[in-house]
Amino acid sequence: MSVMKIKKFSFTYAGVDHPSLKSITLPIEKNKITALIGPSGCGKSTLLRSMNRIHDLYPGNKYDGKIELLNEETGKFENILEIKKENEFIKLRQKVGMIFQKPTPFPMSIFDNVAYGLRIAGIKNKTELKDRVETALKGSALWKEVHDRLDKSAMGLSGGQQQRLCIARAVAVKPEVLLFDEPTSALDPISTGAIEELIVELKNDVSIAIVTHNMQQASRISDYTAFMYLGDLIEYDKTENIFLNPKEKQTEDYITGRFG
């Protein structure tokens, strides 16, 4: 079952003549991990960032087609490209969270980082905030390391801890989809392993799309894989089929290292 459906979606950056994405059709399956792979500049991150309209922070970009998100309450899909009001954007980004390549903790305490989105969502009760922050930190495997210094600055955490804090901040508002844009590329191997384990655990509660340059990572953690090249979706299938029995020669050439 899909939680998001991308239908004939094209994207053109402001001031550019040719589209960066060309008529992409792709499902994001519920409680599964979908990996987007392909060489640099193929449109992976552009597609990922379209899924919660983060491109709209910069005016002039052009969308075509549809990106539909399942409304859990009505059971119907709604086209997020039709969103125009500021409060609708806030709601969308609570439902579809984003973790970036470089950890982006806010210059405030560990507690306030995780509570940030909850407060925007209107949660003011101190007991509820405390409980939700603790649950999110436990869910991101960070609670044991920080429970006795929640009032200290998040900027004092290591890179791997900061990335797990950003995941806790996103998870705290109970999103339906989490988007990861190369979340381990700036981390050491031990931190990378911890984040990968965490992402696999998170899919029990949330649907995940991840952009990765690391094909071993895609094969290790994802259920489905989409191979992209020069703005086109070349092939999408279950991960084991993409890596062991791809249908397209371009996919096989990329997987086997003949180009890219």
Salt bridges, closest charged atoms under 4 A:
ASP56 OD1 - ARG53 NE 2.77
ASP64 OD2 - LYS62 NZ 3.48
GLU68 OE1 - LYS7 NZ 2.97
GLU68 OE2 - LYS66 NZ 3.98
GLU72 OE2 - LYS30 NZ 3.19
ASP112 OD1 - ARG119 NH1 2.95
GLU128 OE2 - ARG132 NH1 3.47
GLU134 OE2 - LYS138 NZ 2.67
GLU145 OE2 - ARG164 NH1 2.90
ASP151 OD1 - LYS152 NZ 3.89
ASP181 OD2 - ARG49 NH2 3.20
GLU182 OE2 - HIS213 NE2 3.42
GLU196 OE2 - ARG220 NH2 2.68
ASP223 OD1 - LYS203 NZ 3.05
ASP232 OD2 - LYS22 NZ 3.82
ASP237 OD2 - LYS247 NZ 3.02
ASP253 OD2 - LYS249 NZ 2.94
ASP253 OD1 - ARG258 NH1 2.75
